[in-house]
Amino acid sequence: MSLISNSALTSRFRAMKLPMPSVPLRTLFDQNILPNGAFLVSGSDEARVNWARLVAPEPASLNSAAEGEFIIVPLGTSENRKDADRDMTWIISKLAETRVRVLCIQGVVSVLAFEAAARYQMAVIYLPEDASAEKVERGIIRFLMERQSILEQRDQELQQELTRHVTSNHGLPQVVKTLANITRLPVFLHDARRLRLVYGLPDGESEKLLQWHQHYMMLQDSGLVAHFADNARPTRMDSSILESTQSLSIALHADNEVIGYLTALKTRTETDEFTHITLNRGAIVCGLLLSKLRANEATEKRSRSDWISSWLEGYSSDDHMILARAEQTGYSAEQVYVIVVMRWTPGRNPKRPPKPIRPEQLTEHVKHEVSMRRISAIVGQHADRTILFLPLERAQHTGRMKQYAKSICEKMSETLGGNVVCGVGRPGLGLTEIRRSFDEAERALTLTEQIWDGTRSSFFGDLSLSKLLLNVQDHRHLQGFCQDWLSDILSYDAQNHSDLLLTMSVYFGNNGNMAATAKQLNVHRNTLVYRLNRIAEITQLDMDDADVQLNLHLAIKAYQLLEALNLQE
């Protein structure tokens, strides 16, 4: 189940209004948006423009002008030079009241007008008298609208990417890492006390990564967050983002309270609109995740020693801190563990409904049981699940592990009544592999509840094949099996017009023989190696694992069968 609902995330995204893109005045010249003969006669070409408007030199029209607009004023010819100069000075002063900083004049520009423009720090562009002011207005608006369309498309892709992380239960480290890759800037997340929770560096060359490391290591956390810098000011693109000489920061809010800060370290002189949009979208997701984590922490009253939930929820990216807390409970980084996830359910017997069991009760009973069996396991709780770190002498000893999980599961059901459903992952060494084991155990638990009734323990490595064999006559189950194992590859092939699925099929068909596979595909051996490595990266699966190979091979066969029968969706 996702930490935050799609509806909550979608409503927050919709509430955020996408700003109109702004461009420096020089961009309009560089892109030939302004006609030949137009030139800057006063002010800076760094003044920013987010719209264009043709106005008459009258009070009502001038008062409707807004900050960021490219104001075009066509001046008629006047026989009285002093009146024209006075009118121009008055126009500039009226526009300055509305914070307009860019004025395009079609007509004679006097010295007095220059002086007035300089006084109000206004950029003045001369527009030739034979140019069409209406075409200039339409050209600027069309240029800005095209940029807006591009921004909206990128924003939609950004929202989809962040939503995917949320629905996949990815924690804050993965979200912050994604934001860093999108902005191409180092990104940090601090809590309200300015304690660093998570940071992410964009993927790149080792030299650049080293520079970024050196850059942020020289700064204190208070120096990273722009809100606490002496020189911080709202950015010209978005007042909710503060900018300092070092960074861009946005506050995370929950119940009218600041709960943290999302910061992008400035490694280049300029940042574009999409960086600001990414920070805003990221602040929404990080704020919801952080708020949810805080709420869970308050509800469950986690103690400092309860490191399992903090680790699984991605509350901290500091592996050393997590490892130190884990070792206090008996965890060893050199020990192979397998994750067992248990959940109590009342069962489906309406005649004798058991007394409801709270998750904490199941956890305490499991702790007592493993203690009585003299198993040096670590037992914790995450949401409504009991988490068991079951130690193995060797990763190959899965038979004994399955027996332990099954007997404990059955004992809990006998003691507490109702059903105790159990999912078991594959063995792993180190927190990264053990996290994978947890994800597998969660999937095994969910599938077990969907397929079978009653108390049962299921091992991830066996479950997909069991499901396939039990339901092979129903093509919908085959479709689900294919989706579980091949969706990432199919999506990648569809988006990139590649042949990774074909490569896997030929590779398995040749029993993993590299030379025969390369020959059949008519590709160089190095190309085949690249494709297989790419498959491993996309699927995040261990391609040397026999269970993975078996399930992938079966999934490919099932997919080909469904396609042949025109049953593939």
N, C-alpha and C positions, 0 to 999 in steps of 0.2 A: 504494500500500500504506500502511496506517495506521501512524503512528509507534508506537502501542501497540495491543495486541490487545484485542478486545472481551472475551475471557475474563479477561484480567488486570484490566481495568477492572471487569467484573461481579463478580469475586471480591472485590475491594476494597470495592465498594459493599455487597455482602452482609455483609461482615465488620463493617461499621459498624452498630451497633445504634441505632435511632431512639429518642431519649429521650422519655419520657412528658412531655407538655406540662405546664407549671406556670403557675398564674395567681395574681395578688395576691389576698389575702383580700377586698379591696374589690370585686373582680369578682363574687364569689359574692353579695355584697349587691346590687350594681348589676343583676345579671341575675336577681334574685329567686330564686336557687337555695335560699337559706335561708328558712325560714318566717317569717311575720309574728310579731313579738314577739321575734325573735332580735336581739341587738345585741352590739357589741364593748364589753366592760367594762374591758379592760386590754390594753396592748400596741399594736402598730402594725398598721394594715390593709394594709401593704405586705408582710407576711409571705407567702411563696409556698406554694401548695398543689398537689401533684401526685397526690394520692389521698385517699381517705376510708376510715376504719375505725372501726367500733363495737367498743369493747373493754370488758371487765369490769374493775372496780377490783381486779385481782388481779395478783400479781407476774409470772406466766407471760404473761398477756395484755399487760401494760404493756411487758415486755421485748421483745416482738415488734414494737413500734412502730418506725417508721423516719422518718428526716429527710424533711420535705416532706409528711408525711401530716397530714390533718385528723382528729385523734383525738376521737372522741365518747365521753364517759364519763357514763353515767346514774348518778346518785347516789341511793341509797335514803334514805328518811327515817330519822333517828336521834334517839332520845330524849336521848342525851348529846351536847350541843353541842360539848364539848371533844373528844370522840372524832371527830366529823365534821370539825372543823377540822384535827385532826391527820392524819386520813386524806387530806384534800384536799391538805395540804402535802406529804405523803409521795408522793401520786400525781404531783404536779407535779415533784418532785425526781427520781422514777424516769423520767418522760418526758424530762426534761432530759438525763439520761444517754444517751439514744438520739438526742439532737439534735432532738427534736420542738419545733416553734416555734408550733404552733397547737393549742389545746385547746378543745373545745366541751363545756360542762358542763350537764347537765340536772339542776337542783336548786339548792339554796341555795349561793351563793358568798360566803365569809366574807372579812373584812378580811385575815386571815392568808393566805388563798389569794391575794388580790391582791398582797400583799407578796412571797410566794414567786414568783409569776408575773413580777413586776417584776424580782426578783433574777436570774431565769434568762432575762430578755428574751423571755418567752413571751406570745403573744396569747391572750386568754381570751374566748370567746364564751358568752353566756348563751343557753340554749335553753329555751323555755317548757316547763313540765311537761306541757301537753296536746299538745305536738308529738310526732310519731313519729320517734324517733331512727333507726329503720331506713329510713324514707322519706328522711330527710336524707342518710344514707349513700348510698343508691341514687341520689338526685338529683345529688349531687356527682360520683359515679363516672360517671353517664350523661353529664353535661355535659363532663367531661374526656375521655371516650371519643369523643364527637362531635368535639371539637377534635383529638383524635389522628387520627381518620379524615380530617379535612380536611388535616392536616399530611402524612399518608401519601400522599394524592392529589397534593399539591403537590410532595412529595419525588419521586414517580414521574415527574412532568413535568420536574422539575429533572434527574433522572438521564438522561432521554431527551434533553433539550437538550444536556447535557454530552457524552453519548455521540455525538450527531450531530456535534458539533464535532470530536471525536476521529476518528471514522470519515471525516470530510470533510477530514482533515489540516489543520484550522485550527490555527494556532499559539497560543502563549501570549497574545499581544495580544487575539485574538478571544475566548479563554476568559475572560480577566480583564475584558474589556468586558462580556461576558454576565453575569458575577457582579455587576458594578457595577449593571447595569440591573435585575437581580433583587432585590438588596438595597436599591436606591435610595441607595447609599452609594458614595463614591469607594473604589476597591480598588487595592492596590499589591502588587507581587511583588518581593521582594528576595532576593538570594542569601545564602549563609551569612556573607559579609563585609559584609552590610548595604548592598550596592550595588544600587540600584534597577534592575531589569530591565524591568519593564512596569508601566504604570498604566492604569486605565480610569475614566472619569467617566460616571455615569448620564446618559442622554439627558434633556434638560429645557430649561427656559427659559434664555435667555442670561444673565439676571441671576443665576440660581442657579448656573450653571456658572462665572461669574466669581467668585462668592463661594467656591465650592469651590477654584478655582485659587488665589485669594488665601490661603485657609486652609492648603492643603498646602505652598504656596511659602514660607510663614513658618516651616515646620518643617524641621529637618534630618531626614535619613533615619533616624538613630538615634532621633529623637523620634517617628517614625511607627510603628516596630515596638515593640509593647508589651513584648516580651521584654527590651528594654533600657531601659525606663522605671523610675525608682525606685519609683513608686507602683503598679506592675503587680501584679495578683492574678488568680487563676483566677476565671472567671465563675461565678455561682451555677447557671447552666444547664448548663455544660459545662466540666469541669476542664481539658480539653486546650486551651481557648482562654483566653489571658491578656487582661485588660482594663486599660487605663490611662485617664487622663482624656481622652486624645486618640483612642484607637483600640482595636480588637479584633484580636488577632493569633494565628495558629496556625502552628506549625512544620511544615515539610515534611521528611520523613525518607526515607532510602534506605540500606539495609544498616546500620541502627542509627546512622546519621549524619545530623545536621541539614544539609540542603542548601539551605534557604531558608526564607522566611517569607511567608505570605499575610496581608495586613492590610486591614481595613476602617476607614476614617476615620469617627469618630463625629460626625455632623452633627446628631444629635438625642439627647435625654437618655436614651431607652430603646430597646433593641433587642429584638426578639421571638425566639421559638424558631426561626423559619424562617431568620432571619439566621445563627444559629449552625449550623443544618443546612447552609445554603448554603456557609458557610466551610469546614465539614468536607468536604463533597462536592467543593468547589473545590480544597481542599488535596490530595485524592486525585488529581484529574486533573492539577493543576499539578505535584505531586510526581512523578507518572509521566512527564509530558512533560519536566520538567526533568532527571530522572534519565536518561531516554532520550537527551536532547540531550548530557548530560555523557558518557554512554557512547559515543555516536557521535563526540564530540569526541576522546575518548581513543583510540578505535580508529583513526580516520582521521588523527589527529595534525594537526589543522588548524592552520595558522599564522595569525598575526594578519591577514595580508593576504588570507586566504581568506574573503571577506565574503559570497560567494554562498550558501553553506550556511546561515550565520547568518541571512541575510536571508530565505531561503525557509522556514526552520524557525521563523521568528518569534522567534528567541532574544532580540532586543532590539527595543523599540518606539521607540528613539531614532533617528529618521530622519536627523538631522544626523550622527550618528556613522556610520551605515551609508553615507550619501552620501559622507562624507569618506574612508572606507575604499575605497569604490567608485572614487572619483576617482583614488586612488593607482594603480589598475590601468588607467586610461585611460577610465573611464566619464565621459560628459558628460550632464548633465541636460537639455541642449538638443538632444540627438541622438535621432532616432527609431531604435528597435531592434526587432528581432523575435527571439523566443526559439526556438532549435532545441535539441531534446532528443534525444540519441543513446544507444543501448544496443547492445552487442554480444551476439549469441546464437550458439550453435554450429551452428544450422541443423538440418535433418532428414535429412541424408545419412549413414546409418549406415556406408556403405562407406569414406568418407574423413572421419572426424570430425576437425575442426581442433584445433590446440593451444589449450587454454583461454586466454582473454585477460582479464587483470584490468582493472577499470574504470579504474585509473590509467594503464594502457598506452594505452587508447583515448584518454583525455584528452590524453596527451602527443603522440600521433600527430596528433590534431586540431590542437593548438597548432602543431605543425611545419607542417602542411598550410596553415593560414590564413596563417602567416608566409611560406611560399613563394609563396602567391598574392597577397601584399601586401594582405591584407584586414585592416583595423584592427578586428578583432573581439576580444571578451573571451571567454576560454575558462576554464571552471571545472568543478568536479565537485560533484555532490550525490548521496550514496548510490552506487548503481551506474550513475548516468547522467552523461554528459558534457553540460554546458550551454554553449551557444554564444550570445553576444549579437552578433547580426549587424546592423551599422549600415546604415541606408537613408537616401538623400538625401531621399526623400519617402515618406510612408506609402503612396502609391499605387503605388510601384514593387515590387509583390509578385511580378511575373513574374521579375525578376532575382533576387529573394530565393529563390524556389522553385528556380531553376536552380542557384544557389550550393549550397543545401542538398542537392539531389539529387547534384550532382557530388562534393561532399565525402563524402557517404554512400557512394557507389559506390567512391570512391578508398580509403576505410577498409576496405571489404569486400575489395577487391582486395589491399590490403597485408597485412591481418591474417588473412584467411580467415574462414570462417563468414559470418554475416549481420550487417549493421549496419542497425538499424531506426531511423527518424528521424521525429519529430513536430515540426511547425512551427506556432507560434501566429500570431496576427495582430499587425501592427505596433502599437507603443505608445510614448508619450512620457512619461517620468517613471516612478519606481519602482512606483507603483500600477498603471498600465496595463501595465507590463512584467510585473508579477506575474500579471496576468490572462493575458498572452501565455504565460507559463510553464504556467499551469493548462490552457490550451487545447492547448499542445504535448504535455503529459502525456496528455491525453485522446486526442489524435490518435495518439500513440505506442501507447497501449493498444489502441485500436480497430484500428490497422494490424496489430498482432501477432495480433489475433483473426481478422481477415478474410483477410489475405494471408500467403503464405510468402515467404521470401527477403528480400533487401535492398530496402528501399523507403523513400521519404520521403513523408509525407502532410501536407498543409496543412489545418489545422482548418476553414478556411472552405469547403473542398471536400468534406470527408470524409463529413459526414452525408448530403448529397445522393447521393454515390456509393454509400454503403451502402444507401440507400433504393432506388436504381435497380437495384442488383445483386440485391436480395433482396425485391423487391416482391411476388413470388408467395408468400412465406412470411409469414403474418400475424404471427408472433412478432417478426420484425425490425421490422415496422411498429409493433408495441406498444412495442418498445424505443426506437424513434425518437420516438414520442409521449412516452414516459416521460422521455427526455433533455431534451426541450424544453418539455413542458407540465406536468410533475409538480408544480412549485411552484404554478402557477396552479390546477391541479385540487385540490390539497390546500387551498389558501386558499379556493376556492369552496365546497368541502365543509364546511369548518370554520365559515365565516362566512355561508353561504347567499347568496353574492354571484354576480355574473354577469360576471366578468372574462373568462372564456373566450368567452362570447357577444359581449362587447364587442370583443375582438380579431378574432373571426370577421367581424363586421359591418364593422369598421374596414378590414380587408384587402379585404373584398368590395367596399367603396366606394373602393378605391384610395387610402386615406388621406384621403379627403375628410371633414373634420370636420363640416361642416354636414349633409351627407347621412347620416353615421353617427349624429349626434345625433337627427336627425329619425326615422330608422328605429328607433332604440332608444327614442324618445319620452322623451328626457332633455334637460336643459339642457346647453348647450355646456360650461359650467364643470364640470358633473358628468362629462362625457366626458373633459375634460382631467385631472380628478382621477383617474379610473379608469386612464387611460393612464400617468400618472405612478406610480400604485400598481403597475401591472404592471411598469414598469421597476424599481421598488424591489424587488419580490418576486423577479423573475427575475435581477436584477443584469446585465441585458443592455442593450446600446446599441440602442435602438429605431430610431435613425436609420441604423443599419448595414444596407446592402442584404442582406448574407448572413444577418443575424439575421432580417430581415423575411421573406426567402425561406423559411428553415427553419421559422420559426413558422407561416407560412401553409401550408406543406406538412404540417407536423405536425397543424395543425387539420383540414386536409382528410383526412389519414390517420385521425385520431381519429374524425371523423364517419363515415368509411367503415366502420371497425371496429365502431362502434356500430350502424350500419345492418345489418351482417352478424351482430350479436350475438357479436362476437369480442373485444370490449374487456374486459380483465381489470381 
